[in-house]
Structure formats: structure tokens, C-alpha cells
Amino acid sequence: MKLAEQIKPISYLKAHAAEIIRIMTEQREPMIITQNGEAKVVIQDIESYEKTQQTMALLKIMALGNTQITQGNVQPATAVFQRLRNKKTI
């Protein structure tokens, strides 16, 4: 993806909205919209957006896990499994 090709002024968005949606759905690449020569927003197709959100959620979970490990807030897997088994029988 060449980023320079994906930068469009807001006037282009207004005039070609349907075409932009079609192209973005096919190519799955984000587009940067400028206003007065300044980048203002990024638009992308819904599938790419959902994948990005899932990736961010996984990264947050991994960061939380790393923080807990660093702080020593961990338990042996055998203890966790035993606790889960005990809860299941209650």
C-alpha cells in the first residue's frame, strides 16, 4: 500500500462516497481524509476495523498478563486448575 495514494481531500470524499466505499471494501486499505491540507480522519472498511479492534484487545490482554508476571501476581497452573475443578463440583 502506498500511503500517498490513499490520501484524499474531504471534497473528494463528498463527491465520490459510493466509489470510495466500493474500493475500500475491495482493497481493504484505509484512507486518510484531509481538510485544509491537514490530515483529519482515517476511514476503513468494517472488516478491517473489526480485525484491528480484535488485535488491540489481544495486545491489551497480553500487556496485562506481562504486568501481572512482572509484579509477581501469578499462580501455578495446577493450583488454578484445581480451583476451577472445585468450583465446578459446588
Buried (B, 14 or more C-beta within 10 A) or exposed (E): EEEEEBEBBEEBBEEEEEEBEEBBEEEEBBBBBBEEEEEEEEBBBEEBEEEEEEEEEEEEEEEEEEEEEEEEEEEEEEEEEEEEEEEEEE
